[in-house]
Amino acid sequence: MGETDRDLVLVVEDSDEDVEAIGRAIGRSHPQVRLEFLRSGAEVMPRLTAAGATLPGMVLLDLNMPGEGGLDVIKRIRAEPAVSALILVVFTSSEDQAEADACYAAGADSYIFKPINFALFRTVLHQTLDYWRSRG
């Protein structure tokens, strides 16, 4: 494994609209942060475990994606010693408490609901990054 880059956030999101919104929101609140987007859960482990891979300071993870969903990704990351300490933040449109409980049980650090209103969306992401980056 390579070094951890605290200014790199790995965003796992299959929605074009959400990819654009996340990019705009974080670009405004944290211009020093670089975002790397993966569009499916299946891409996460090969990206993180590639020889010499730079590890992100945080993974922002959608829950409901086709194929391998966010919950599976959390379980796989927590089971892999080389990347198990990564900060995993679920950022989802699901307000299902059972899904939130399952994510926490699998090892998610945080479970955050995606607001529809962009100003609130931006505020939530700003606060999330501030909180987790201060703990890295």
Secondary structure, DSSP 8 states (H G I E B T S, - for coil): ---EEEEEEEEE---HHHHHHHHHHHHHH-TT-EEEEESSGGGHHHHHHSTT--EEEEEEE-S--SSS-HHHHHHHHHH-TTTTTS-EEEEES---HHHHHHHHHHT-SEEEE--SSHHHHHHHHHHHHHHHHTT-
